[in-house]
Amino acid sequence: MSKIKTLMLLTSGSLILVGCGTARIMDYQPASPSISERTAQESRVEVALDPFVESERTEKYFDINAVANGIAILHVRVVNNTSNQTFLVEKKDFQLVRGGAGGLTGNGKKIERSNAGANTIAWAGLIAYGALTPAALLTSMSMVSHSTEMQRNFTSKEMGDQTLSPGQSMEGFIYFTPVNHGEDCTRTAAVKINLTETKTQQLIELNIPLSH
């Protein structure tokens, strides 16, 4: 059997073994509001933000030390307490602003939201499979499989855009990157949120400092 065929067979077997052995990252289902939540209410719409900055929590639910890797993770809960208004809630309308509440009207630096999940596997494209030995290939395949699971986890937990009817609520995670590696952004940042009332197109603005 040629070396190429042998490598192909080993690769196929490796992918099957790695796929079966990749552990699924734990789901997040909060039973009650977290003590670290920051809340604000405007026009009977309530928004609660729970920053995930503790390495224990981010490693448990995302398998990554988010602060060390320059990713800000926020769990968001939006509740429409009105009786006759519907709001459009979109991730793009959540903006992380430097400088806390003061930065919102001063020289705060806005950080655009981006897909942190995709960044966790950016290194995978650098792997030169043809140059790897079978043993090294198995290790690399394991790393790729793990990173794929991380991306799946980030995506599945991400808050989707939604039209929120009276009495409804929604929740999920949003991610901001890049932030300074190793920096707890909750000490110096706030989140500016714009919600659109669908009938009148009126904007409702909430500013929520992440520091207590």
N, C-alpha and C positions, 0 to 999 in steps of 0.2 A: 504494500500500500504506500502511495506517495506521501511525502511529508505534508503537502497541502491538504490532502484528504484527511490525514490523521488530525491535523490542526482543526479542520472543519468539524469533525466528529467530536473532538474534545470541546470545541466552542459550543456546539449544540447541547452537549451534555452539561456543560458548565452553566449555560443559561437556564436550563430546566432546574438544576439543583439550586442555583442562586435564587431563582424566582420563588421556589417553594420555601426557601429558608429565610426570606426577608420578613422581618417582624412588622406588623401593622402598628402605626402610631396611635396612641390612645385618643379616643374622641373626647370632646369637651361638651358637657351638658350641665351647666350650672343649676343647682337645685334652688338657690336663693341668691339675691344680690350680694356681690362681693363687698367686703369691708373696704376695699381699695377703689370702689367705684366713685367717679365724679359725675354729678348730675346737674342738669339745667333744664328749665322749662320756659317755653315761650308760646303764647297763643294756644295753650292747652296741649302742646306737643312736648313730650319729655324725652330727653336724650341722656343716656347713661354711658360713660366711657370707663372701661377698666383696663389700665395699662398693664401689660405683661412685661415686667422688667426683672423679676426674680429669675435667676438661672434655673432654679428648681422647677418652676412652672413652665418656662419655655422649653426646657429639655423634656419635660413630661409630655407636653401636648404638641410640640413641634420638632423634638429631637435636635435642638440647636440652642446654643447660648446666644440669644438674639442680640443682647446688648453688646457682647464681645464682637459680634459679626456685623455691627452697624445696621441693625434692623429694629424699627420701632413697631411693636405689635399692640393693637388696641382691640379689645372686645367691645362691640357697640350694641346697644339696645335702644330702639326707638319705639315710643308708644304714642299713638294718636288718641288723645282723650277727648277729642271734639265729637259732636253729634252729627255734624253735617258738612265736614270738610275732608277733602282727600289731598294727600301730599305725595309729591314725587321725591323719593330718597335715592340719591346716586352717590357712589363712592367718590367720584371726582369732586364732589362738593364738600368733602371733608379735607381740610387743609391744616397741616401742622405748621405752626408759626413759632419762630424763635423769640425768646425774650418774655415768655409768659404772657399774661394778660396785657401788660404794657406794650409788648411787641406788636400787638394787633393794631395799634394806632401810631406806633413809632417806627423804628427802623428794623422791625422784626424781619427775619429772612424766612420766606415761605419755602417749604420742602414739598415738592410735588409727590403725590402718591405713585408708586410703581409696584410691579409684581415681584415681591421679594422671593416668592417660591421659585420662580424661574432662575433667579440668580444662584440658587443652591446647586444647580447642576451645570452652570456655565463652563466649569472646568472639563466636563465630559467630552467636549468637542476637541480637546487637545490630546486625547489618547490616540497613539499611533498603533492600532491593533496589529498591523503587519510586523511590527518590530518586537512584539512581545513573545516570550516563551509561554508554553501552555500553563505553567504554574503561575507566572505573572498575569496571564490572561484571566485566570480564574479569580485572582484577587481583584483585578480591575473590574471585572464583570460584577463582582459583589459590591464594589463601591458604586458602580453605575446603578445597580438595582436599588441600593439604599437611597441614593439621591433621587431616583424616580419616585420612590415611596414618599420622600420628603416633599417633593413637588406636588404629588397627588394630595397629600395631607394639607398643604398650604391652600391649594385650590378648593378642596372640598369644604374647608372651614371658612373660606372667604365670604363676606357679606355680599349678597347679590343686590343689584338695583331693583327697586320695587315701588309700586304705587300703593301707598298705605291708606286704606279706607278707614272711616270712623270706627273707633273701638278696636282697631287692629294693632298688633305689635310685630316687630321684626328684630332679628339679631344676627350677629356674625362678626367675623374679624376683618379689620382693614390693616394694611401694612404700609409703612413709610420707609423709604431707603433712597439715598444713603444718609445715615446719621453718623456722627463721629463714633468710631469703634470704642467700646468701653464706656461710653457716656450714657448716663441715665437722663434721657430727655425730659422726664416728668418734672425735673427740678427747674427747667428753664423754658418750657414751651407750653403752648396752649393750642387748642383745636378750634378752628373757625368752621362753622357748619351753616350751609345755606339749604333750606328746604323750600320747595316750590308748591304753592297751593294750585292744584291743577285747573280749577275753574276760572280763577281770577288772574293766575300767573304771578300772584304776589309772592315775594320772597320773605321768608322768615329766617332771621339770622340768630344763631346762638354762638357764644364764645365761652369755651370751657377751659379754664387753666388746669393743667395736669398736676400741679403741685397742690398739696393740702395746706 
